[in-house]
């Protein structure tokens, strides 16, 4: 390993992506699309305004690459929120410690009941989420929660606070096989501005979290930036660099990109760097062409119509039957903790399965077995 990822990010810290790509031509973009292997500068060209004008051509190539590496299978999963207590003050999140919301922490019995209800839909992959409140969501609590979920699900992925390498090892031993963790923003100055207080203020600790999990033998890792905090082109460029760094150093791990856009939530303030649908699609296509072996996850932050239209360009994972409320799969809205953010697609598992099948793809409920 030649350098830490933080040093690699630092290398590109002052890179003015917008200025570099301003004069890229459409002919240069077409040349990149026709290549069999891309370097980081090719990748940057795909993110250019000229790349946006070649989006149809990019989509055709992305579809070819996705079919080659993933076929027509799309894995279904759903998130389960077990706590929304949080000590962090993050300006973009509904769980912000400063927000006056209904807080809940599920007991192990309640987690078991939630798991049973989700399992009835046929799903076998679960995404476990909590806020960051270590005095409540202790390691013992998290480990025991995973053990409950393993009774019902083949795969348990965690999207929780950044952990130490030892803690990731304990989670993997309990049955966790995947990690979803998003840097939120790779711009350290903006990161400091939006993370007002709490343990999440440590930019480097967050940045190195995926690598700590890889060192402990995690099976799969999902990466991404929260689109809306900083310039989307530079964020996606550094997301791609992050993915390539991990792939080069931990090639045995399965990787996936996710593209969360900031959504409305309790306590939300104005000032987001909005990314429109066309540029959003461009980010997916550029990453798909740069790292075709990476999966692509599309969540219910996006509308059902948009998710359907994205399927042919390389989507490999989709969430279904989603609730972002604690206890939302069991309790009525009056008895669930406040949601982290508003979702755009409320479709049930059966509806999403039907939608995928109508597109000529297969909805997959289980894509691996731990033996």
C-alpha positions in Angstrom: 0.0 0.0 0.0 1.7 3.1 -1.2 -0.3 5.7 0.8 -3.3 6.1 3.1 -6.5 7.1 1.4 -6.5 10.4 3.4 -3.1 11.3 1.8 -4.7 10.5 -1.6 -7.6 12.8 -0.9 -5.2 15.4 0.2 -3.4 15.1 -3.1 -6.6 16.1 -4.9 -7.8 18.6 -2.3 -7.1 21.8 -4.3 -8.0 20.2 -7.7 -10.4 22.5 -9.5 -12.5 19.8 -11.3 -14.9 22.3 -12.8 -12.1 24.3 -14.4 -10.2 21.3 -15.7 -13.3 19.8 -17.5 -14.7 23.1 -18.8 -13.0 22.7 -22.2 -13.5 19.0 -22.6 -15.1 18.3 -26.0 -17.8 15.8 -26.9 -15.3 14.0 -29.2 -13.0 13.5 -26.3 -15.9 12.0 -24.3 -16.9 9.6 -27.1 -13.2 8.5 -27.3 -13.4 7.7 -23.6 -16.7 5.8 -23.9 -15.1 3.6 -26.6 -12.1 2.6 -24.4 -12.0 -0.8 -22.7 -10.3 0.5 -19.6 -10.4 4.0 -18.1 -7.9 6.0 -16.0 -8.9 8.7 -13.5 -8.6 11.4 -16.1 -10.9 9.5 -18.5 -13.3 9.3 -15.6 -13.2 13.0 -15.0 -14.0 13.6 -18.7 -17.2 11.6 -18.3 -18.3 14.0 -15.5 -17.8 17.1 -17.7 -20.6 19.2 -19.2 -19.7 17.6 -22.6 -20.2 14.2 -20.9 -23.7 15.3 -20.0 -24.4 15.9 -23.7 -23.3 12.3 -24.5 -25.5 10.7 -21.8 -27.4 8.4 -24.2 -24.1 7.0 -25.6 -22.8 6.5 -22.0 -26.0 4.7 -21.1 -25.7 2.2 -23.9 -22.1 1.4 -22.9 -23.1 1.2 -19.2 -25.9 -1.3 -20.0 -23.5 -3.5 -21.9 -21.0 -3.5 -19.1 -23.6 -4.2 -16.5 -25.1 -7.1 -18.4 -21.6 -8.5 -18.9 -20.7 -8.5 -15.2 -24.1 -8.7 -13.4 -26.7 -10.1 -15.9 -30.3 -9.1 -15.3 -30.4 -9.8 -11.6 -31.4 -7.1 -9.1 -31.0 -7.8 -5.4 -33.8 -6.6 -3.1 -33.4 -5.5 0.5 -34.9 -3.2 3.1 -33.6 -1.1 5.9 -34.5 -1.6 9.5 -34.0 1.3 11.9 -33.5 0.1 15.5 -32.6 3.5 17.1 -32.7 7.1 16.3 -30.9 8.4 19.4 -27.9 10.4 18.3 -25.2 12.6 19.9 -24.1 14.1 16.7 -25.3 17.5 15.4 -25.2 17.0 11.6 -27.0 19.8 9.8 -28.3 17.5 7.0 -29.8 14.7 9.2 -33.2 14.4 10.9 -31.6 12.5 13.8 -29.6 15.6 14.7 -29.2 15.7 18.5 -30.6 19.3 18.4 -33.8 18.3 16.7 -36.9 17.8 18.9 -38.2 14.4 17.6 -39.7 11.2 18.9 -36.7 9.1 19.9 -36.9 5.3 20.2 -34.6 2.4 20.9 -36.0 -1.0 20.1 -35.6 -3.9 22.5 -34.3 -7.2 21.3 -37.9 -8.5 21.5 -39.1 -5.6 19.3 -36.2 -6.2 16.8 -37.3 -9.9 16.6 -40.9 -8.8 15.8 -39.7 -6.3 13.2 -37.6 -9.0 11.6 -40.5 -11.5 11.5 -42.7 -9.0 9.7 -40.0 -8.1 7.1 -39.2 -11.8 6.6 -42.8 -12.5 5.7 -42.3 -10.4 2.5 -39.7 -12.9 1.3 -36.7 -10.6 1.8 -33.5 -12.3 2.9 -31.2 -9.3 2.9 -31.5 -6.6 5.7 -29.8 -3.3 6.2 -29.4 -2.4 10.0 -29.3 1.3 10.9 -28.9 3.3 14.1 -28.0 6.8 15.1 -24.7 7.4 17.0 -25.4 7.1 20.7 -22.7 4.7 22.1 -24.2 4.8 25.7 -27.4 3.3 24.3 -26.4 1.4 21.1 -23.6 -0.3 22.8 -21.5 -3.0 21.2 -23.3 -5.7 23.2 -26.7 -4.3 22.0 -25.5 -4.2 18.4 -24.0 -7.7 18.5 -27.1 -9.1 20.0 -29.3 -7.3 17.5 -27.3 -8.9 14.7 -27.7 -12.3 16.2 -31.5 -11.8 16.3 -31.5 -10.8 12.6 -29.4 -13.7 11.6 -32.3 -16.0 12.5 -34.3 -14.5 9.7 -31.9 -13.2 7.1 -29.1 -14.6 5.0 -27.3 -11.2 4.8 -27.0 -8.4 7.5 -25.4 -5.2 6.3 -24.9 -2.4 8.8 -25.1 1.4 8.2 -24.1 2.7 11.6 -21.5 5.0 13.1 -17.8 4.5 12.1 -16.1 1.9 14.2 -12.6 0.8 15.1 -11.1 -2.2 13.4 -11.6 -4.3 16.5 -15.3 -3.4 16.6 -15.8 -4.3 13.0 -14.2 -7.6 13.7 -16.7 -8.2 16.5 -19.6 -7.3 14.2 -18.4 -9.6 11.5 -18.0 -12.5 14.0 -21.6 -11.8 15.1 -22.8 -12.3 11.6 -22.5 -9.0 9.7 -21.2 -9.5 6.2 -21.6 -6.0 4.7 -20.9 -2.3 5.5 -22.7 0.7 4.0 -20.9 3.9 5.0 -21.0 7.2 3.3 -18.4 9.9 3.7 -21.2 12.5 3.3 -18.7 14.9 1.7 -15.1 14.5 0.7 -14.6 18.2 1.1 -13.0 18.5 4.6 -13.9 22.2 5.0 -17.6 21.5 4.2 -17.5 18.3 6.3 -16.4 20.4 9.3 -19.2 22.9 8.7 -22.0 20.4 8.5 -20.8 18.2 11.4 -21.2 20.7 14.2 -20.4 18.5 17.2 -20.2 14.8 18.2 -17.8 12.0 17.3 -18.7 12.2 13.6 -16.7 15.5 13.4 -13.6 13.3 12.9 -13.2 13.5 9.1 -10.3 11.1 8.9 -11.8 8.5 11.2 -14.9 8.4 9.0 -12.8 8.4 5.8 -10.8 5.3 6.9 -13.8 3.3 8.2 -14.4 1.2 5.0 -10.7 0.2 5.0 -10.8 -0.9 8.6 -13.8 -3.2 7.8 -11.9 -4.5 4.7 -8.9 -5.4 6.9 -11.2 -7.5 9.1 -12.6 -9.5 6.2 -15.9 -7.8 5.5 -17.6 -9.4 2.4 -19.1 -6.3 0.8 -18.8 -2.5 1.1 -21.1 0.3 -0.2 -19.6 3.7 -0.8 -21.0 7.1 -1.7 -21.3 10.8 -0.9 -24.5 12.6 0.2 -25.2 14.6 -3.0 -26.2 18.2 -2.1 -23.5 19.2 0.3 -20.7 20.1 -2.1 -20.0 20.3 -5.9 -21.3 17.0 -7.2 -18.6 16.6 -9.9 -15.8 16.7 -7.4 -17.7 14.5 -4.9 -18.3 11.8 -7.5 -14.7 12.1 -8.7 -13.4 11.4 -5.2 -16.0 8.7 -4.7 -14.5 7.0 -7.7 -11.0 7.5 -6.4 -12.1 6.0 -3.1 -13.6 2.9 -4.8 -10.5 2.4 -7.0 -8.2 2.6 -3.9 -10.2 0.0 -2.0 -10.4 -2.3 -5.0 -6.7 -2.1 -5.6 -5.9 -2.9 -2.0 -8.7 -5.3 -1.1 -9.7 -7.0 -4.4 -11.4 -9.9 -2.5 -14.2 -7.5 -1.3 -17.4 -7.0 -3.3 -18.1 -3.2 -3.8 -21.2 -1.1 -4.5 -21.9 2.5 -5.1 -24.9 4.3 -3.7 -26.1 7.8 -4.7 -28.1 9.4 -1.9 -29.5 12.8 -2.6 -30.4 15.1 0.3 -34.1 14.7 1.2 -36.5 16.7 3.3 -36.3 16.0 7.1 -37.1 17.4 10.4 -35.0 20.6 11.1 -33.9 20.9 7.5 -32.3 24.2 6.5 -32.0 25.7 3.1 -28.8 25.9 1.1 -28.4 22.5 -0.5 -26.3 22.2 -3.7 -29.1 20.5 -5.6 -28.3 18.0 -8.4 -30.9 17.6 -11.1 -32.0 14.3 -12.5 -29.9 14.5 -15.7 -26.7 15.2 -13.7 -27.7 12.5 -11.2 -27.9 9.9 -14.0 -24.6 11.2 -15.4 -22.9 10.4 -12.0 -24.2 6.8 -12.1 -23.1 6.3 -15.7 -19.6 7.8 -15.2 -18.9 5.5 -12.2 -20.4 2.5 -14.0 -18.0 3.0 -16.9 -15.0 3.7 -14.7 -15.5 0.8 -12.3 -17.8 -1.7 -14.1 -17.3 -4.4 -11.5 -19.0 -2.3 -8.8 -22.7 -2.8 -8.1 -25.1 0.2 -8.1 -27.7 0.7 -5.5 -30.7 2.9 -5.9 -32.9 3.7 -2.9 -36.4 5.0 -2.2 -35.0 8.5 -1.9 -35.8 8.5 -5.6 -39.2 8.2 -7.2 -40.6 4.9 -8.5 -40.6 6.2 -12.0 -37.0 7.3 -11.9 -35.9 4.0 -10.3 -37.7 2.1 -13.1 -36.0 4.1 -15.8 -32.6 3.5 -14.2 -32.9 -0.3 -14.1 -31.5 -0.8 -17.7 -28.4 1.3 -17.2 -26.8 -0.9 -14.5 -28.8 -0.9 -11.3 -27.9 -4.1 -9.3 -29.6 -3.4 -5.9 -32.9 -1.8 -4.9 -34.6 -1.2 -1.6 -38.3 -2.1 -1.2 -41.0 -1.9 1.4 -39.0 0.9 3.1 -39.6 2.8 6.4 -37.0 5.2 7.8 -38.8 5.2 11.2 -37.7 3.2 14.2 -40.1 0.3 14.5 -41.7 1.3 11.2 -42.2 -2.3 10.0 -44.3 -3.2 13.0 -45.8 -0.1 14.8 -48.2 2.4 13.5 -46.8 5.9 12.7 -48.0 7.2 16.1 -45.8 4.6 17.9 -42.7 4.8 15.7 -39.7 7.1 16.2 -39.5 10.1 13.9 -38.2 9.2 10.4 -34.7 10.1 9.4 -35.9 11.6 6.1 -38.8 11.5 3.7 -38.9 8.8 1.1 -40.2 9.2 -2.5 -41.1 5.6 -3.3 -43.5 3.8 -0.8 -43.8 0.7 -3.0 -44.1 -2.7 -1.2 -41.8 -5.6 -2.0 -44.4 -7.2 -4.3 -44.7 -4.0 -6.3 -41.0 -3.6 -6.8 -40.6 -7.2 -7.8 -43.4 -6.7 -10.4 -41.7 -3.5 -11.7 -38.4 -5.2 -12.1 -40.0 -8.2 -13.9 -41.8 -5.8 -16.3 -38.4 -4.3 -17.2 -37.2 -7.8 -18.2 -35.1 -8.3 -15.1 -35.2 -10.7 -12.3 -35.8 -9.7 -8.6 -33.4 -11.6 -6.5 -34.1 -12.2 -2.8 -30.9 -14.1 -2.0 -27.6 -13.8 -3.8 -25.2 -15.7 -1.6 -24.9 -18.4 1.1 -22.6 -18.2 4.1 -21.2 -21.8 4.4 
